[in-house]
Amino acid sequence: MKRVSILLIAVALIAGVVGCGGGVKYDLTVSSTEGGLVTTPGEGTYTYDEVAVVDLVAEAEEGYRFVGWTGDVDTVGNVDAAITIITTNDNYSITANFEFECTPMVAAGYAHMVGLRSDGTVVAVGWKDGGQCDVGGWTDIIQVTAGWEHTVGVKSDGTALAVGWNDVGECDVSGWTDIVQVAGGLVYTVGLRSDGTVVAVGSNDFGQCEVGGWTDISQVAAGGFHTVGLESDGTVVAMGANWNGQCDVGVWTDIIQVATGSGHTVGLKADGTVVTVGDNYLGQCEVSSWTDIVQVAAGFLHTVGLKEDGTMVAVGWNDNGQCEVSDWTDIIRIAAGGAHTLGLKADGTVVTAGDNYWGQCEVGGWMDIIQVAASRLNTVGVKSDGTVVAVGDNFFGQCNVGGWTDINQVAAGAVHTVGLKTDDTVVAVGADSFGQLNVGGWTDITQVVAGDHNTVGLMSNGTVIALGYNYYGQCDVGGWTDITQVAVSLYHTVGLKSDGTVVAVGADSFGQLNVGGWTDITQVAAGDRHAVGLKSDGTVVAVGDNFFGQCNVGGWTDITQVAAGRLHTVGLKSDGTVVAVGYNDHGQCEVGGWMDIDQVAAGAGHTVGLRSDGTVVAVGAETELPTWNLIEATP
C-alpha cells in the first residue's frame, strides 16, 4: 500500500504541486523589464490551484509604456493589455514588457525643423550645412529645441546633446546634468535644471547667458539675444538685449508658458489670454484679443497660438505664409521658426506653413509619374496621361505647366522649363532673357535639354539645335551629326554620337570638354563644370572639376543611368538602388536607402528619384516639408 501511495504522489508532483487538500497546484513566475512593474499579483513566484484565474496588472513608470506580455502566454487573456488574466494550467513564467516613451513634439530653427518621436528618437529636415539635422542616432530623448542653426536634445538621464554650428560654443552642452528642458537661441543655448536653476552656453554679447543666479524657474525660452525664465509663482524674469523692450516682463503675473522671438517675448496667462512685449513692427505682438489659448510659440517675427479646440491663430510677418494656419485642426503642439510654422496633430502627423525655401522636394504626393527633371531650384514631372507637374522656384513662371498636355519628356533649366510633345514639337515657359523660350518653330525633336539659360533639342535626323545664352559657345552645335543624346549645363553642352563617342562645346576651364577619347558610351550627363559618361559595361567615366569629388566615379559598376547636378553626380544601379558623390551641403547625396528606382535626376542642391510605382522621392535642397508621424514607432 505504501508503494502505491508513493507512486501517486510522484505522479502528482510531475504534473504540479499537491497541496494539503490533495489538489494540483502550479507555480506562476512573474517579472518585468525596465520601465515598469507588475502590481498584481506582484513580481516573484506564486503558487495557485489548477485552472485558477489570476488577475494581471502591469503599470508603466513615467516615460515608459507597456507593450505586452511574453513567455508562457498561451492562457493569457490578452497579451497586449496591461490589465488582463492568466489561467494556471501548468507552471508558467511570464514577463511584462515596457519600452521608453515620451510626448511627441516639434521644434523649429531658422530654416530647419525637428520632430521628437514617441519612442525617443528624433527626425529633422531643412537647412543642414552646419550639421543641425544630424540627429539620426539620437535615442532616449525627452525634449528637443532648435536654435538658429543648431539642435539640442535632453536625454531621459538628464544629460544634453547638441549638433550644428558651434562657432561660439552654443553646442557645448556635453557636461550638463539634471537637465529637464533646453531652449535654443540665435547662437546660444539655455538649460533648465531639475532644481530650478539655469545654465547657458554660447554667445553672451548682450548678457543673455547671465542666468546663473536664477532660481525657482519652471521653463526657459531663448530669443535672438535675450533669455526669459518663467518662475514657479507665475512671474517672469529676463536677461539680455532690450532695445525693443523685449525684457520688460517684470510686471507679468499668472504666466504658465513663455516664448521668445527675435526681438519680442510672449507670455501665456493661466486664463488663456496672451501678453507680449518687444518689437511689434510687423504686428507680432497684436495678441490682445486672443482667448482660450493653451500654447504659444514665437518665430523670428511672428507669433502663433494654439487654442483649446485644436485650432490656431497667428499674427506678424507673413511674407512666406507662415501665419496661414487658420484652417488647421486637431493640433496638440506647435512650433515657430524663422519664417515657418509647425503643428503636431493628434494623430501624430505634422502640418507646416511658411518658408519651404523653394519647395523643390515637395514631391511626396506625386503619382503616375513617368519622367522627372531637376533644375537648380525646381523639380518637374511628366505624368502618364501626358500632363506635367512642377514644384519649386516659380519667380519667372517656370512652374506654370498646369495647362500642358501630350507631353512625353521635360527638361528643367535654372529659370525655364521645356516640354517635348508627342507630335515632336516643343513648348517652354519661364524666363526668356536670352531667347531660350523661342522653341515654337521646332519640329521633329526627339529629346530636349535645358541649361541655366539655354535650350537644346535633338532632332530625329541626329542633328542638334540650340538657342539662348552662348557666351562660352555652348550653343555652337550646328555641325553635330549622328547624335543620339544630348546633355547641357551652365557652361557647356555634351553630345553622344551613335558610335559611342562623345563631342562637347562650351567652356573648358576645368577640362570638362576632354571627352574626345571616350568610347563605348551609352549616356552622357553634364554638371556645372564636369561631364559624365556611362559606358556599355555599366562603369562610369568623368572629367572636369573634381573639387568636391563629383568625378570620383571610377569604382562604380552595374550603372544603368547617370545624372549630374551642379557639383554632384548620381548613378542608378541595375538593382534599382542609387549611388552619389560630390558636394553634399544639402544632403543631395544621401540616397543610400533608395530602392526600386527607375530614373534619377539631379538639381543644383537636390536629387530626385522616380520609383517603379510612379511615385517620386527627393533629398537635399534647403528646407523640405516633412511627412512625419511622430506617434508611430521608428521604422
KOLSE-478051 format. One record per residue (C-alpha): residue in one letter; x, y, z. Coordinates in steps of 0.001 Angstrom, whole numbers, padded with zeros to 6 digits, always signed. Each point is the difference from the previous one (the first is absolute). Layout:
aXYZ/...
// end
This chain:
m+000000+000000+000000/k+002883+002377+000784/r+001484-000623-003456/v-003304+000969-001664/s-000272+003235+002025/i+003569+001008-000799/l-000642-000635-003704/l-003134+002181+000004/i+001841+002811+001743/a+002824-000154-002547/v-002471+000166-002879/a-001638+003039+001583/l+003342+001735+000453/i+000770-000470-003672/a-003239+001815-000928/g+000220+002746+002608/v-000049+000481+003736/v-002219-001937+002373/g-001462+002154+002779/c-001160-001071+003435/g-003427-000605-001421/g+001360-002264-002736/g-000702+002389-002983/v+002579+000692-002754/k+001796+003351+000215/y+002214+001885-002428/d+002668+002655+000310/l-000398+003357-001795/t+003232+002020-000284/v-000515+003673-000830/s+002660+002562-001009/s+000296+003265-001943/t+002457+001873-002180/e+001362+003470+000732/g-002620+002707+000022/g-002770-001491+002099/l-001134-002718+002344/v-002754-002543+000554/t-002148+001175+002901/t-002439-002926-000076/p+000796-002635+001085/g+003463+001573+000439/e+003355-001253-001172/g+001521-003307+001062/t-001317-003557+000117/y-003551-000751+001146/t-001811-003307+000409/y-003600-000482-001168/d-002527-002772-000318/e-000423-001674-003326/v-002164+002040-002406/a+000149+003023+002279/v-000759+003302-001713/v+002614+002541+001110/d-000308+003747-000550/l+002988+001691-001639/v+000611+003740+000282/a+003108+001659-001451/e+000755+003675+000621/a+002480+002079-002007/e+002328+002505+001602/e+000027+003599-001202/g+001630+000168-003420/y-000772-003621-000854/r-002968-001931-001364/f-001177-003590+000254/v+000456-001945-003250/g-001068-003558+000836/w+000406-003248+001900/t+002551-002594-001108/g+000987-003490+001168/d-002578-002708+000692/v-002924+002054-001252/d-002265-002639-001563/t-002615+000483+002719/v+000388+003764+000412/g-003283+001706-000846/n+001541+002838-002035/v+003771+000156-000394/d-000217+003630-001171/a-001976+001261+003005/a+001635+001272+003185/i-003054-001216+001985/t-000967-003576-000843/i-000137-003557+001444/i+001922-003240-000195/t-001326-003528+000640/t+002404-002334+001821/n-000067-003256-001930/d+003722-000650+000528/n+003105+001568+001491/y+000319+003319-001814/s+002511+002814-000214/i-001089+003325-001485/t+001565+003438-000441/a-001609+003418-000306/n+001863+001998-002621/f+000385+003789-000051/e+001693+002379-002402/f+001131+003585+000183/e-002612+002530-001012/c-000133+003769+000009/t-002454+002664-001067/p+000488+000788-003708/m+000860+003595-000785/v+001307+002237-002770/a+002588+002773-000013/a+001011+002510-002642/g+003272+001784-000682/y+000736+002698-002524/a-000358-002359-002961/h-000210-003488+001452/m-002645-002055+001763/v+000374-002599+002735/g-002438-002669+001125/l+000149-002113+003155/r-001605-003399-000420/s-001871-001810+002773/d+002780-002611+000168/g+002607+002640+000852/t+001620+000174-003421/v+000265+003219-001977/v-000474+001043-003624/a+001044+003241-001657/v-000199+001595-003436/g+001057+003275-001521/w+003113+002117-000175/k+002788-002319+001072/d+003298+001694-000899/g+001175+000036+003610/g-001186-003515+000795/q-003069+001225+001901/c-002086-002816-001475/d+002440-002785+000956/v-002276-001499+002642/g-000481-003437-001547/g+001817-001829+002807/w-001688+001745+002916/t-001948-002223+002415/d-001694+000364+003401/i-000748+003664-000699/i-002757+001659+002041/q+000124+003563-001399/v+001506+001809-002974/t+000618+003607-000937/a+001343+001717-003088/g+002204+003062-000030/w+000837+002091-003026/e+002243-002685-001497/h+000345-002578+002776/t-002128-002701+001626/v+000018-001047+003648/g-001565-002990+001718/v-000556-001039+003610/k+000503-003684+000768/s-002044-001971+002518/d+003021-000122+002332/g+000109+003807+000178/t+002987+000504-002246/a-000070+002083-003171/l+001416-000316-003488/a+000217+002438-002883/v+000890+000133-003696/g+000459+002827-002471/w+002008+003201-000151/n+002202+000426+003034/d+001962+003137-000854/v-000469+001548+003454/g-000554-003142+002070/e-003776-000222-000345/c+000242-003792-000248/d+002318-000478+002995/v-002593-001724+002178/s+001657-003385+000463/g+000813+000690+003662/w-003519+000982+000992/t-001885-002232+002462/d-003432-000021+001635/i-001456+001862-002991/v-003770-000073-000444/q-000411+002538-002832/v+002144+001835-002534/a-000544+003072-002164/g+001974+001024-003074/g+000707+003649-000716/l+001627+001621-002978/v+003517-001212+000840/y-000364-001164+003582/t-001736-002719+002018/v-001764+000092+003353/g-000644-002977+002275/l-002417-000323+002902/r+001108-002287+002835/s-002346-002134+002098/d+000695+002220+003029/g-001291+003102-001817/t+003400+001511-000740/v+001173+000869-003503/v+003189-000434-002045/a+000940+001553-003352/v+002754-000250-002600/g+000845+001874-003192/s-000097+003658-000918/n-000360+002385+002937/d+000409+003286-001875/f-003056+001521+001670/g+000070-001892+003289/q-002517-002584-001172/c+001969-002802+001664/e+000248+001686+003412/v-002631-002233+001583/g+002134-001563+002711/g-001938+001685+002787/w-003450-001083-001110/t-001938-002333+002308/d-003487-001543+000147/i-000191-000002-003822/s-002533-002351-001595/q+000593+000786-003697/v+002536+001889-002119/a-000151+001585-003455/a+002806+001402-002136/g-000415+002689-002650/g+002335+001841-002294/f+002084+001580+002753/h-002171-000312+003113/t-000946-002764+002430/v-003259-000307+001895/g-000767-002129+003039/l-003402-000897+001395/e+000036-000192+003797/s-002013-002551+001932/d-002278+002759+001367/g-001052+001098-003504/t+002271+003047-000191/v+002682+000445-002655/v+003645+001074-000130/a+002084+000963-003036/m+003614+000753-000899/g+001754+001278-003113/a-000687+002513-002743/n-002908+002307+000727/w+000043+002534-002839/n-003632-000769-000842/g-001112-000472+003591/q-000059-003777-000422/c+001286-000467+003560/d-002637+002220+001634/v-001866-002909+001554/g+000382+000949+003649/v-003700+000775+000487/w-001327-003199-001515/t-001919-002355+002303/d-001982-003244-000327/i+002186-001098-002929/i+000081-003728-000803/q+002227+000013-003121/v+002427+002358-001728/a+001342+000219-003558/t+002557+002276-001642/g+000438+001317-003517/s+002883+001930-001445/g-000934+003167+001844/h-003260-000701+001807/t-001214-002068+002948/v-003328-001788+000367/g-001686-001145+003198/l-002997-002314+000331/k-002161+000769+003032/a-001886-002567+002072/d-003334+001335-001284/g+000937-000765-003632/t+000792+003581-001010/v+003373+001144-001283/v+002329+002920+000729/t+002970+001223-002019/v+002813+002557+000149/g+002680+001052-002453/d+000223+000541-003732/n-003411+000428-001613/y+001061+001393-003361/l-001888-002728-001905/g-002812-000465+002498/q+001529-003000+001742/c-001139+001327+003387/e-003649+000602-000921/v-001426-002842+002083/s-002255+001900+002415/s-003154-001516-001470/w+001177-003605+000300/t-001918-002254+002391/d-000115-003709+000867/i+003703-000386-000843/v+001819-003069+001361/q+003457+000447-001581/v+001926+002812-001670/a+003009+000025-002329/a+002054+002867-001366/g+001800+000024-003321/f+002530+002504-001247/l-002653+002681-000556/h-003315-001789+000548/t-002011-001430+002889/v-002175-003113+000001/g-002621-001200+002483/l-001632-003393+000439/k-003612+000146+001167/e-001566-002570+002301/d-002191-001301-002846/g+003097-000934-002045/t-000183+002934-002405/m+002619+002700-000512/v+000458+003749-000089/a+003021+001949-001239/v+001152+003598-000435/g+003077+001782-001326/w+002253-000434-003000/n-001759-002070-002658/d+002044+000461-003171/n+000467-003762-000273/g-003465-000971+001176/q+001244-001000+003455/c-003140+001477+001593/e-002443-001828-002284/v-001065-002565+002591/s-003657+000904+000498/d-001230-003222-001624/w+002113-002327+002148/t-001894-002353+002328/d+000784-002703+002567/i+003314+001675+000899/i+001590-000971+003335/r+003466+001641-000164/i+001445+002911-001984/a+003359+001517-000898/a+001097+003076-001941/g+003256+000523-001882/g+001654+002710-002020/a-002828+000284-002517/h-001949-003215+000463/t-002479-001560+002415/l-000460-003632+001028/g-002980-001761+001534/l-000080-003482+001498/k-003408-001613-000509/a-001688-002396+002386/d+000624-002899-002392/g+003761+000610+000110/t+000318+001613-003403/v+001503+003437-000553/v-001314+002958-001996/t+002080+002963-001070/a-000424+003466-001433/g+002440+002616-001191/d+003479-000042-001385/n+000895-003208-001805/y+002759+001906-001750/w-000985-000990-003523/g-001921-003179+000815/q+001883-002001-002610/c-000238-003175+002077/e-003773+000122+000512/v-000653-003017-002188/g-001515-002310+002602/g-003469+000084-001551/w+001054-000510-003604/m-001311-003181-001647/d-000102-001523-003475/i+003242+001762-000954/i+001915-001364-002991/q+002944+002452-000099/v+001544+002595+002282/a+002352+002928-000536/a+001811+002178+002513/s+001464+003463-000333/r+001786+002219+002463/l-003107+000857+001959/n-002946-001995-001288/t-001174-003488-000934/v-002224-000980-002926/g-001849-003248-000668/v-001850-001424-003005/k-003104-002024+000883/s-001143-003075-001883/d-002895+001968-001507/g+002386+002517-001608/t-000614+002796+002472/v+002769+001610+002034/v+000513+000939+003650/a+002655+002306+001423/v+001122+001291+003402/g+002627+002447+001149/d+001110+003471-001021/n-002650+001598-002192/f+001204+003585-000011/f+000209+000002-003807/g-003019-002248-000547/q+002149-003056-000687/c-002481-002184+001910/n-003025+001182-001994/v-000427-003320-001785/g-003514-000797+001201/g-001528+000411-003458/w+002485-002171-001875/t-001317-003180-001621/d+001385-002781-002202/i+003480+000387+001519/n+002352-002976-000045/q+003209+001619+001311/v+000961+003102+001978/a+003193+001897+000746/a+000595+002550+002740/g+002321+002974-000244/a+000908+002451+002725/v-002851+002362-000888/h-001951-001800-002727/t-001674-003341-000738/v-000210-001756-003355/g-002444-002691-001100/l+000165-002370-002977/k-003432-000863-001372/t-001070-003290-001519/d-000103+001651-003468/d+003723+000842+000393/t-000598+003734+000474/v+001204+001928+003036/v-001513+002360+002602/a+001772+002107+002602/v-000810+002326+002915/g+002000+002196+002345/a+002636+002675-000517/d+000950+000862-003575/s+002936+002301+000721/f+002168-001594-002722/g-002696-001293-002332/q-000005-003465+001560/l-003788-000234-000394/n-000017+000531-003796/v-000772-003634-000758/g-003386+000513-001631/g+001306-000903-003445/w+001877-003128+000983/t-001203-003266-001589/d+001233-003588-000259/i+001549+000249+003470/t+000735-003249+001873/q+001604+001391+003159/v+000223+003366+001752/v+002443+001195+002651/a+000210+003292+001851/g+003029+001799+001337/d-000136+002898+002384/h-000928+002457-002778/n+000004-002058-003193/t-002014-002751-001668/v+001282-002850-002158/g-002022-002317-002234/l+001016-003276-001625/m-001628-000512-003387/s-001123-003342-001421/n+002737+000173-002683/g+002737+000126+002647/t+000734+003705-000275/v-000291+002475+002870/i-001416+003504+000376/a+000583+002382+002894/l-000939+003516+001045/g+000468+002267+002984/y+003088+001038+001945/n+003097-000675-002136/y+002807+001988+001601/y+002239-003092+000185/g-001162-001505-003287/q-002186-002556+001711/c-002624+000410-002738/d+002450-000551-002886/v-001345-003441-000882/g-001012+000708-003605/g+002579-002361-001495/w-000797-003011+002160/t-001320-003130-001731/d-000887-003560+000967/i-000911+001135+003510/t-002207-002309+002102/q-000106+001917+003289/v+000967+003431+001315/a+000754+001513+003416/v+000447+003640+000937/s+001190+002000+002998/l+000612+003622+000813/y+003233+000214-001970/h+000204-002916-002459/t-001980-002451-002144/v+000786-003682-000546/g-001181-002249-002828/l+000060-003794-000267/k+000587-001346-003499/s-001494-003222-001388/d+003428-001677+000031/g+000406+000509+003748/t+002404+002922-000229/v-000677+003434+001488/v+000276+003632-001121/a-000164+003146+002106/v-000005+003795-000380/g+000115+002942+002386/a+002228+000994+002883/d+002933-002293+000789/s+001466+001667+003086/f+000201-003296+001914/g+000491-002363-002941/q-003671-000874-000188/l+000227-000199-003802/n+002722-002673+000067/v-002332-002734-001203/g+001629-000640-003366/g+001512-003302+001091/w-003160-001465+001450/t-001390-003126-001675/d-002835-002459+000601/i-002074+002728+001624/t-003756-000565+000240/q-001067+003162+001869/v+001476+003361+000985/a-000731+002578+002710/a+001347+003486+000624/g+000585+001803+003291/d+001039+003599+000420/r+003628-000675-000876/h+000186-003760-000401/a-001192-002605-002512/v-001051-003577+000733/g-000205-002986-002332/l-001655-003375+000558/k+001794-002847-001795/s-001678-003049-001498/d+001509-002252+002690/g-001713+001947+002785/t+003084+001905+001129/v+000242+003797+000021/v+002566+002593-001093/a+000153+003679+000885/v+002152+003035-000782/g+000138+003588+001197/d-000269+001682+003372/n+000518-002496+002828/f+000394+002357+002939/f-002847-001693+001896/g+000662-003497-001337/q-002766+000166-002594/c+002202-001880-002474/n+000891-002834+002404/v-002038-002593-001885/g+002808-002378-000912/g-001235-002773+002257/w-003612+000073-001125/t-001358-003159-001669/d-003377-001268-001223/i-001135+003560-000755/t-002927+000436-002407/q-000422+003805+000108/v+001975+003022+001169/a-001018+003535+000945/a+002119+003019+000816/g-000931+002817+002332/r+001861+003216+000353/l+002755-001544+002130/h-001093-003610+000517/t-000482-003147-002078/v-002670-002687+000372/g-000080-003543-001335/l-002943-002406-000283/k+001005-003650+000433/s-001589-002960-001756/d-001557-001191+003269/g-001922+003257+000427/t+002274+001469+002668/v+001831+003303-000366/v+003528+001288+000647/a+001223+003585+000145/v+003237+001934+000453/g+000966+003649+000260/y-001223+003048+001867/n-002474-000965+002722/d-000748+003298+001712/h-003748-000577-000148/g+000055-003791+000293/q-000419-000422-003756/c+002272-003056+000047/e-001867-001788+002784/v-001672-002544-002270/g+001346-003157+001604/g-003406-001250+001110/w-001799+000447-003305/m-001399-003131-001662/d-002130-000874-003041/i+001185+003105-001858/d-000531+000156-003778/q+001464+003447-000748/v+002050+002655+001754/a+000394+003745-000498/a+002316+002492+001670/g-000458+003690+000721/a+002392+002511+001479/g-000524-001157+003570/h-002515-002813-000228/t-000436-003461-001488/v-003232-001537-001252/g-000858-003653-000540/l-002939-001471-001913/r-001180-003260+001541/s-001308-002925-002022/d-003484+000610+001436/g-000095+003527-001425/t+000604+001814+003269/v+002926+002341+000544/v+002610+000429+002743/a+002342+002924+000510/v+002813+001070+002302/g+001919+003206+000558/a-000832+003617-000661/e-000490+002324+002910/t-003177-000638+001980/e-002286-002812-001067/l-003390-000352+001654/p-000245-003240+001978/t-002537-002805-000205/w+000719-001271+003500/n-002076-002091+002349/l+001522+000602+003424/i-002245-002482+001797/e+000839-003011-002114/a+003082-001931+001079/t+003250+000461-001866/p-000151-002028-003212/
// end
